[in-house]
Amino acid sequence: MRVHVSLDPMIPPSTEGRWDARLWAALAVLCAVVFLDALDVSMVGVALPSIQADLGLSTDSLQWVVSGYVLGYGGLLLLGGRTADLLGRRRVFLAALAVFAVASLLGGLVSDGTLLIAARFVKGISAAFTAPAALSIITTTFAEGPARNRALSIFTASGASGFSLGLVISGLLTELGWRWTFLMPVPVAVVALVAALRFLPKRPEERPEERAESGHDLVGAVTITASMLLLVFAVVEAPEAGWGSLRTVGSLLAAAALLAAFVVTERRVRHPLVRLGILRSGPIVRANLGLVILFGSYVGFQFVAMQYFQNFLHWSPLETALAFLPAGLLVAVTSTKMGGLADRFGTARLIVVGSAALAGGYAFFLRVDGAPDLATLVIPGMVLLGVAFALSFPSLNIQATNGVADDEQGLASGLLNTSGQVGGAVVLAVVTAVLTSSTSADPLDGFRAAIAVSGVLALAGLVIALTGLRGVRTAAAERKGEPVLEAA
């Protein structure tokens, strides 16, 4: 059985069960870049106290070192995905990767907090274009089925590993100096850029009349981008400004109005930025909701854990980073095998098991105390979170892109990445508010309440994942010719 069908004339179809060296090289380039994108989301966390002390940033300004990246990333992902579809995935990928390398260099050299935040924002924007372009290059190069599942499992393992290992790497680099957390990605990005020029497929460009016919939904692009930017800005600033403040409420209402304008626009224009019909697919909607919960709950948990380990237990950056090592290693070692498991058991079943592991991991950390036991609390909890990411992250990516036409793969991947980033920003804001609003004399009560937010979300994710099993049973019954009972 042939496992790979290349859609590009420069990459010949693979032989029986094998991928050639050029195909592996192209996949390696894409994996390296998504690793860097994910790494940047989490790597700055351990370095924040050092950045604050060196640049004299206030706590309010310091959060924007993280939020600036999330704002650029989450706000422009949909635009980035559709731009890749319209202007060429390889072209967009290369340009955004070059910007990422330059912004990383500037971030490591600046000595002003405002410039550092600006560099992080630009890096987030570049990631908003590289991530969906990379994912859509994979999904249009590998045929749907075992070949694509295998490629996506490797690709998503790289992203999950970058996110999971970001704190570990940051802890090591921060011992040398916080600037190394910004400078380290530069040579990797440059090498990836050179390799991408050589190995990424060159597809025949559209003729000008065809591109003109495809159209550019400028109103849709402006309204959805502005809506996402306002939403992320509002929830990030809410803990400081207050959830009931005029600024927060006004920003949320403006974001909702822009989103409504976007929906109206997409229903009327001839060539919409987002074909709303894609959201009629139950598996795609569940995949996006699943990533909102998986990524959002973990970002919130990670923030609380950083406060607990460093500020309450007074662990060093390296000790804190090592606490996250079990999850990171588990994801890095096992995620590449998820494509085979998805072929055998289906993504819906893997997501259910992953969601259960996610809830179980947070349940362990609800028992935090003044002297946590590594063997009975920290390590088991981190292992369960690693299992959750290893099973769920690749499966969600596969489920979100299966059955989508090639010319909408950038859209599908942009939707998925937007779900993750916006989910991360929203849940982090909620968790921060819960943590800082605790009036208990015991700070552990605040930590437990904040972790409970992630736990409740994980349980909601498990319920959503379980609804996907009905579709699996229905499809199996139809294949066997058995009658299917519709729900009332």
C-alpha positions as CSV (number, residue, x, y, z in Angstrom):
1,M,0.0,0.0,0.0
2,R,1.4,3.4,-1.0
3,V,1.6,5.6,2.1
4,H,2.5,8.9,0.5
5,V,1.1,10.9,-2.4
6,S,3.0,14.1,-3.1
7,L,1.1,16.9,-4.7
8,D,4.4,18.7,-5.7
9,P,6.4,17.9,-8.8
10,M,9.7,18.4,-7.0
11,I,9.0,15.7,-4.5
12,P,8.3,12.4,-6.2
13,P,5.9,9.9,-4.7
14,S,7.6,7.7,-2.1
15,T,8.2,4.0,-2.7
16,E,6.3,1.3,-0.8
17,G,6.1,2.5,2.8
18,R,9.2,4.8,2.5
19,W,9.8,8.5,2.4
20,D,12.9,9.8,0.5
21,A,15.6,12.0,2.0
22,R,14.2,15.2,0.5
23,L,10.8,14.6,2.0
24,W,12.3,13.9,5.4
25,A,14.4,17.1,5.1
26,A,11.3,19.2,4.3
27,L,9.5,17.7,7.2
28,A,12.5,18.4,9.5
29,V,12.5,22.1,8.5
30,L,8.8,22.5,9.3
31,C,9.2,20.7,12.6
32,A,12.2,22.9,13.6
33,V,10.2,26.0,13.0
34,V,7.1,24.9,14.9
35,F,9.4,23.8,17.7
36,L,10.7,27.4,17.9
37,D,7.2,28.9,17.7
38,A,6.1,26.7,20.6
39,L,9.3,27.2,22.5
40,D,8.9,31.0,22.5
41,V,5.4,30.7,24.1
42,S,6.8,29.0,27.2
43,M,10.5,29.7,27.3
44,V,10.3,33.3,28.6
45,G,8.5,32.2,31.8
46,V,11.4,31.3,34.0
47,A,13.4,34.3,32.8
48,L,10.8,36.9,33.8
49,P,12.2,37.7,37.3
50,S,15.6,38.3,35.8
51,I,14.2,40.5,33.0
52,Q,12.3,42.5,35.5
53,A,15.3,43.1,37.7
54,D,17.6,43.9,34.8
55,L,15.3,46.3,32.8
56,G,13.4,47.7,35.8
57,L,10.0,46.7,34.6
58,S,6.9,47.0,36.7
59,T,4.7,43.9,37.2
60,D,2.1,45.4,34.8
61,S,4.7,45.9,32.1
62,L,6.4,42.6,32.7
63,Q,3.3,40.6,31.8
64,W,3.4,42.1,28.4
65,V,6.7,40.3,27.7
66,V,4.5,37.2,27.5
67,S,1.2,38.8,26.4
68,G,2.8,40.8,23.6
69,Y,3.8,37.5,21.9
70,V,0.4,36.0,22.5
71,L,-1.3,39.2,21.2
72,G,0.5,39.1,17.9
73,Y,0.2,35.3,17.6
74,G,-3.4,34.8,18.5
75,G,-4.6,38.0,16.9
76,L,-3.3,37.4,13.4
77,L,-3.4,33.6,13.0
78,L,-6.6,33.5,10.9
79,L,-5.1,36.1,8.6
80,G,-1.9,34.2,8.5
81,G,-3.5,31.0,7.5
82,R,-5.6,32.5,4.7
83,T,-2.7,34.6,3.5
84,A,-0.7,31.3,3.1
85,D,-3.6,29.8,1.0
86,L,-3.8,32.9,-1.2
87,L,-0.2,34.1,-1.7
88,G,1.6,30.8,-1.5
89,R,2.5,28.7,1.6
90,R,6.2,28.5,0.9
91,R,6.6,32.2,0.2
92,V,4.7,33.2,3.3
93,F,6.6,30.7,5.4
94,L,10.0,31.9,4.3
95,A,9.2,35.6,4.8
96,A,7.8,35.1,8.3
97,L,10.7,32.9,9.3
98,A,13.2,35.6,8.3
99,V,11.2,38.2,10.4
100,F,11.2,35.7,13.3
101,A,15.0,35.5,13.2
102,V,15.5,39.2,13.1
103,A,13.0,39.9,15.9
104,S,14.7,37.2,18.1
105,L,18.1,38.9,17.6
106,L,16.7,42.3,18.5
107,G,14.9,40.9,21.6
108,G,18.2,39.6,22.9
109,L,20.1,42.8,22.4
110,V,17.7,45.6,23.5
111,S,18.1,47.3,26.9
112,D,14.7,48.9,27.0
113,G,11.5,47.2,28.2
114,T,9.3,48.8,25.6
115,L,11.5,47.7,22.8
116,L,11.6,44.2,24.2
117,I,7.8,44.0,24.3
118,A,7.7,45.3,20.7
119,A,10.2,42.6,19.6
120,R,8.0,40.0,21.3
121,F,4.9,41.3,19.5
122,V,6.7,41.1,16.1
123,K,7.8,37.6,16.9
124,G,4.2,36.7,17.7
125,I,3.1,38.1,14.4
126,S,5.7,36.1,12.5
127,A,4.7,32.9,14.3
128,A,1.1,33.7,13.2
129,F,2.2,33.2,9.6
130,T,4.8,30.4,10.0
131,A,2.6,28.1,12.0
132,P,-0.4,27.8,9.7
133,A,1.7,27.9,6.6
134,A,3.9,25.0,7.9
135,L,0.9,22.9,8.9
136,S,-0.9,23.5,5.6
137,I,2.3,22.6,3.7
138,I,2.3,19.2,5.4
139,T,-1.4,18.6,4.9
140,T,-1.2,19.4,1.2
141,T,2.0,17.3,0.7
142,F,0.9,14.1,2.5
143,A,-2.3,12.3,1.4
144,E,-5.0,12.1,4.0
145,G,-4.7,8.8,6.0
146,P,-1.7,7.0,7.4
147,A,0.9,9.1,5.6
148,R,-0.6,12.4,6.8
149,N,-1.3,11.1,10.3
150,R,2.4,10.0,10.6
151,A,3.7,13.3,9.3
152,L,1.3,15.3,11.6
153,S,2.2,13.2,14.6
154,I,5.9,14.1,14.1
155,F,5.1,17.7,13.4
156,T,2.8,18.1,16.4
157,A,5.3,16.2,18.6
158,S,7.8,18.9,17.7
159,G,5.4,21.7,18.7
160,A,4.3,19.9,21.9
161,S,7.9,19.2,22.8
162,G,8.9,22.8,22.2
163,F,6.1,24.0,24.5
164,S,6.8,21.3,27.2
165,L,10.5,21.7,27.2
166,G,10.5,25.5,26.9
167,L,10.6,25.9,30.7
168,V,13.4,23.3,31.1
169,I,15.5,25.0,28.4
170,S,14.7,28.5,29.9
171,G,15.8,27.3,33.3
172,L,19.2,26.3,32.0
173,L,19.7,29.4,29.9
174,T,18.6,31.8,32.6
175,E,21.5,30.5,34.7
176,L,23.7,32.1,32.1
177,G,21.6,35.2,31.6
178,W,18.1,35.9,30.4
179,R,19.2,37.3,27.1
180,W,20.2,33.8,26.0
181,T,16.5,32.8,26.0
182,F,16.0,35.3,23.2
183,L,19.3,34.7,21.3
184,M,19.3,30.9,21.3
185,P,16.5,30.7,18.6
186,V,18.4,32.9,16.2
187,P,21.0,30.4,14.8
188,V,18.3,27.7,14.7
189,A,16.0,30.0,12.7
190,V,18.8,31.0,10.3
191,V,19.7,27.3,9.6
192,A,16.0,26.5,9.2
193,L,15.6,29.4,6.7
194,V,18.6,28.2,4.6
195,A,17.3,24.6,4.6
196,A,13.8,25.7,3.8
197,L,15.0,27.5,0.7
198,R,16.6,24.3,-0.5
199,F,14.1,21.6,0.6
200,L,10.6,23.0,0.8
201,P,8.5,22.2,-2.2
202,K,8.1,24.8,-4.9
203,R,4.5,24.7,-6.2
204,P,3.5,26.3,-9.5
205,E,2.2,29.8,-8.7
206,E,-1.3,30.8,-9.6
207,R,-1.7,32.8,-12.8
208,P,-2.6,36.5,-12.1
209,E,-6.1,36.1,-13.5
210,E,-6.7,33.1,-11.2
211,R,-5.5,35.0,-8.1
212,A,-7.6,38.0,-9.0
213,E,-10.6,35.6,-9.4
214,S,-9.9,34.2,-5.9
215,G,-10.4,37.6,-4.4
216,H,-9.2,39.2,-1.2
217,D,-11.7,39.7,1.6
218,L,-10.1,42.8,3.1
219,V,-13.1,43.7,5.3
220,G,-13.2,40.2,6.7
221,A,-9.4,40.3,7.4
222,V,-9.6,43.7,9.2
223,T,-12.7,42.8,11.3
224,I,-11.5,39.4,12.5
225,T,-8.0,40.5,13.2
226,A,-9.2,43.6,15.1
227,S,-11.6,41.4,17.0
228,M,-9.0,38.9,18.1
229,L,-6.5,41.6,19.0
230,L,-9.1,43.4,21.1
231,L,-10.3,40.2,22.8
232,V,-6.8,39.1,23.7
233,F,-5.9,42.7,24.9
234,A,-9.1,42.9,27.0
235,V,-8.6,39.6,28.8
236,V,-4.9,40.2,29.4
237,E,-5.5,43.6,30.9
238,A,-8.6,42.6,32.8
239,P,-6.8,41.4,36.0
240,E,-5.0,44.8,36.3
241,A,-7.9,47.1,35.0
242,G,-10.7,45.1,36.6
243,W,-13.2,42.9,34.9
244,G,-16.0,45.4,35.4
245,S,-14.0,48.5,34.4
246,L,-15.0,50.6,31.4
247,R,-11.9,49.7,29.5
248,T,-12.4,45.9,29.9
249,V,-16.2,46.0,29.2
250,G,-15.7,48.4,26.3
251,S,-13.0,46.3,24.7
252,L,-15.0,43.1,25.0
253,L,-18.1,44.8,23.5
254,A,-16.1,46.2,20.7
255,A,-14.5,42.8,20.1
256,A,-18.0,41.2,20.0
257,A,-19.3,43.9,17.6
258,L,-16.3,43.3,15.3
259,L,-16.8,39.6,15.4
260,A,-20.5,40.1,14.5
261,A,-19.5,42.3,11.6
262,F,-17.0,39.7,10.4
263,V,-19.8,37.0,10.4
264,V,-22.1,39.2,8.4
265,T,-19.3,40.0,6.0
266,E,-18.4,36.4,5.5
267,R,-22.0,35.5,4.7
268,R,-22.2,38.1,2.0
269,V,-18.9,38.4,0.2
270,R,-18.1,36.2,-2.8
271,H,-14.7,35.0,-1.6
272,P,-14.8,35.0,2.2
273,L,-11.7,34.9,4.4
274,V,-13.3,32.1,6.4
275,R,-15.9,29.9,4.8
276,L,-18.3,29.6,7.7
277,G,-19.5,26.2,6.4
278,I,-16.3,24.7,7.7
279,L,-17.7,25.1,11.2
280,R,-20.6,22.7,10.4
281,S,-18.2,19.8,10.9
282,G,-18.6,18.3,14.3
283,P,-15.1,16.8,14.5
284,I,-13.5,20.2,13.4
285,V,-15.5,22.1,16.1
286,R,-14.6,19.5,18.8
287,A,-10.9,19.7,17.8
288,N,-10.9,23.5,18.1
289,L,-12.7,23.4,21.5
290,G,-10.4,20.7,22.6
291,L,-7.3,22.8,21.9
292,V,-8.9,25.8,23.6
293,I,-9.1,23.6,26.8
294,L,-5.9,21.7,26.4
295,F,-3.7,24.7,25.8
296,G,-5.6,27.2,27.8
297,S,-5.8,25.1,30.9
298,Y,-2.1,24.2,30.8
299,V,-1.0,27.8,30.3
300,G,-3.0,28.8,33.3
301,F,-1.6,25.8,35.3
302,Q,1.9,26.6,34.3
303,F,1.6,30.2,35.5
304,V,0.3,29.0,38.9
305,A,3.0,26.4,39.2
306,M,5.7,29.0,38.5
307,Q,4.3,31.1,41.3
308,Y,4.1,28.1,43.6
309,F,7.5,26.6,42.9
310,Q,9.5,29.9,42.8
311,N,7.7,32.4,45.0
312,F,6.2,30.0,47.6
313,L,8.7,27.2,47.8
314,H,11.6,29.4,46.7
315,W,13.0,26.9,44.2
316,S,15.6,28.1,41.8
317,P,14.8,28.6,38.0
318,L,16.7,25.4,37.3
319,E,14.8,23.4,40.0
320,T,11.5,24.8,38.7
321,A,12.4,23.8,35.1
322,L,13.3,20.3,36.2
323,A,9.9,19.8,37.8
324,F,8.4,20.1,34.3
325,L,11.0,17.7,32.8
326,P,8.9,14.5,33.1
327,A,6.1,15.9,31.0
328,G,8.4,17.4,28.5
329,L,10.4,14.2,28.0
330,L,7.3,12.1,27.8
331,V,5.9,14.3,25.0
332,A,9.1,14.3,23.1
333,V,9.6,10.6,23.3
334,T,6.1,9.3,22.6
335,S,4.3,11.9,20.4
336,T,5.9,10.6,17.2
337,K,4.1,7.3,17.7
338,M,0.7,9.0,17.8
339,G,0.1,8.8,14.1
340,G,0.1,5.0,14.2
341,L,-2.2,5.0,17.3
342,A,-4.6,7.4,15.5
343,D,-4.7,5.0,12.5
344,R,-5.5,2.1,14.8
345,F,-7.9,3.6,17.3
346,G,-9.0,6.8,15.8
347,T,-8.5,10.3,17.0
348,A,-11.7,10.5,19.0
349,R,-10.7,7.7,21.4
350,L,-7.2,9.1,21.9
351,I,-8.6,12.5,22.7
352,V,-10.9,11.0,25.3
353,V,-8.0,9.2,27.0
354,G,-5.9,12.4,26.8
355,S,-8.6,14.5,28.3
356,A,-9.0,12.1,31.2
357,A,-5.2,12.2,31.8
358,L,-5.4,16.0,31.7
359,A,-8.0,16.1,34.4
360,G,-6.2,13.6,36.5
361,G,-2.9,15.6,36.3
362,Y,-4.6,18.7,37.7
363,A,-6.3,16.6,40.4
364,F,-2.9,15.6,41.7
365,F,-1.8,19.3,42.1
366,L,-5.0,20.2,44.0
367,R,-3.1,18.5,46.9
368,V,-0.3,21.0,46.9
369,D,1.1,21.9,50.4
370,G,4.2,23.5,51.9
371,A,6.4,20.5,51.2
372,P,5.2,18.6,48.1
373,D,6.5,15.1,47.7
374,L,8.1,14.5,44.4
375,A,7.2,10.8,44.2
376,T,3.6,11.0,45.1
377,L,2.6,14.4,43.8
378,V,4.9,16.3,41.4
379,I,6.1,13.5,39.2
380,P,2.8,11.6,38.9
381,G,1.0,14.8,38.1
382,M,3.5,15.9,35.5
383,V,3.5,12.4,33.9
384,L,-0.3,12.5,33.5
385,L,0.0,16.0,31.9
386,G,2.6,14.7,29.6
387,V,0.4,11.8,28.6
388,A,-2.4,14.2,28.0
389,F,-0.3,16.3,25.6
390,A,1.2,13.3,23.9
391,L,-2.2,11.8,23.1
392,S,-4.3,14.9,22.6
393,F,-2.2,17.4,20.7
394,P,-1.4,15.3,17.6
395,S,-4.9,13.9,17.6
396,L,-6.5,17.3,17.7
397,N,-4.3,18.5,14.8
398,I,-5.2,15.4,12.7
399,Q,-8.9,15.7,13.5
400,A,-9.0,19.5,12.7
401,T,-7.6,19.0,9.2
402,N,-9.0,15.7,8.0
403,G,-11.6,16.1,5.3
404,V,-10.6,19.7,4.5
405,A,-9.9,20.6,0.9
406,D,-6.3,21.5,0.0
407,D,-7.2,25.2,-0.7
408,E,-8.6,25.5,2.9
409,Q,-5.9,23.7,4.8
410,G,-4.3,27.1,5.8
411,L,-7.7,28.2,7.0
412,A,-8.3,25.0,9.1
413,S,-4.8,25.2,10.6
414,G,-5.2,28.9,11.3
415,L,-8.5,28.3,13.1
416,L,-6.9,25.6,15.2
417,N,-3.9,27.7,16.2
418,T,-6.1,30.6,16.9
419,S,-8.2,28.5,19.2
420,G,-5.1,27.5,21.2
421,Q,-3.6,31.0,21.5
422,V,-6.9,32.8,22.3
423,G,-7.8,30.0,24.7
424,G,-4.4,30.4,26.4
425,A,-4.8,34.2,26.8
426,V,-8.4,33.9,28.1
427,V,-7.8,31.1,30.6
428,L,-4.5,32.7,31.9
429,A,-6.4,35.9,32.6
430,V,-9.1,34.0,34.5
431,V,-6.6,32.0,36.5
432,T,-4.6,35.1,37.3
433,A,-7.7,36.9,38.6
434,V,-8.6,33.9,40.8
435,L,-5.1,33.7,42.2
436,T,-4.8,37.4,42.9
437,S,-8.3,37.8,44.3
438,S,-7.9,35.1,47.0
439,T,-8.6,36.6,50.4
440,S,-7.5,33.5,52.4
441,A,-4.7,34.0,54.8
442,D,-3.2,30.7,53.5
443,P,-1.7,31.3,50.0
444,L,-2.1,27.6,49.3
445,D,-5.9,28.2,49.1
446,G,-5.3,30.6,46.2
447,F,-3.1,28.2,44.4
448,R,-5.6,25.4,44.8
449,A,-8.5,27.6,43.6
450,A,-6.5,28.7,40.5
451,I,-5.5,25.1,39.7
452,A,-9.2,24.1,40.1
453,V,-10.1,26.4,37.2
454,S,-7.8,24.3,34.9
455,G,-9.3,21.1,36.4
456,V,-12.9,22.2,35.7
457,L,-12.0,23.1,32.2
458,A,-10.3,19.7,31.7
459,L,-13.5,17.9,32.9
460,A,-15.5,20.0,30.4
461,G,-13.0,18.9,27.7
462,L,-13.6,15.3,28.6
463,V,-17.3,15.7,28.2
464,I,-16.9,17.3,24.8
465,A,-14.5,14.5,23.8
466,L,-16.9,11.8,24.9
467,T,-19.5,13.3,22.5
468,G,-17.1,12.5,19.7
469,L,-17.3,8.8,20.4
470,R,-21.0,8.7,19.3
471,G,-19.8,9.6,15.8
472,V,-17.3,6.8,15.9
473,R,-19.9,4.3,16.9
474,T,-22.3,5.6,14.2
475,A,-19.7,5.3,11.5
476,A,-18.8,1.8,12.5
477,A,-22.5,0.7,12.6
478,E,-23.0,2.2,9.1
479,R,-20.0,0.3,7.7
480,K,-21.4,-2.9,9.1
481,G,-24.9,-2.2,7.7
482,E,-26.4,-2.1,11.2
483,P,-29.4,0.3,12.0
484,V,-28.4,3.6,13.6
485,L,-30.7,5.0,16.3
486,E,-30.8,8.8,16.1
487,A,-30.9,10.8,19.3
488,A,-34.1,12.5,20.1
